Amino acid sequence: MKIQLFATLRDGRGKEVDIPWREGMDGHAVLKALDLKAGDVKIFLINGLHNEPDTIIEPDDIIALFPAVGGG
């Protein structure tokens, strides 16, 4: 399963990561596989649509993760 990472989430991981899919896998499992906490990710997209990390993921889904954006 392809995971696209953006901004600071790329640090030490790269732009795209491929992780193995498992039956019943949800977004929390993806975060754990990438050593990320739910608080590290502000926007969680599945196939371009906003979702929550408790959403079940299918093997052909494309996940995109964005951190909170700072600024003033």
N, C-alpha and C positions, 0 to 999 in steps of 0.2 A: 504494500500500500504506500502511495506517495504522500509525503508530508512536505508542504511548502512552508518555509520559515521566512519571516520578515524582520527587518531592523535588528535590534539587539538579540533576538532569539537565534540569529544566525551565528553568533559568537561561539566558535569552537564546534559548530555543527554543519555549517554550509547553508546554501540556498534551498536545497532539497534533500530529504532523507527518505530512504526506503526502509520500512519496517515490516516484519511479517504480520499478516492478518490472522486473527483467531476467531472462531465462532463466538458470538456474544460480546465481542470487544466493543468498548465504548471509548469516548474521548478521554476519560480519566486514564485508561490503559495506555493511550497514545502519549499523554503527558508523562506518565511514569516511564515509558520506554525511552523518552527523550530527556529524562531527568529534569522535568519542569514541574512546577507547582501550579495549581489552578490560578493563583494570584499573579503568576508571571504572564499569563495570556489574557488579554482584554477582549480580543475578537477571535472567535472560533468558527471557521467556515467549513461546511461540508458541501462540496460541489458548488461553491460560490454562494451558498445561502447561510445566513446566520443560524447557529445552533448553540446548544449548551453542551458542556463536556459529558453529560450523562446520556447523550444520544448514542444509540447503537450504530455501529459503523459497518458498512458492507464492504466486501473485498475490493470492489472497483471504485470506491469513493476516493476523491481527492480532498485532502485536508489542508487548510491554510490557517496558519497561526500568526497573530499579530500581538505585540506587546502594547501596553498603554503608551501613548505618545505624550511626551512632556512638552512644555512650552509655556509661554506666558503672554 
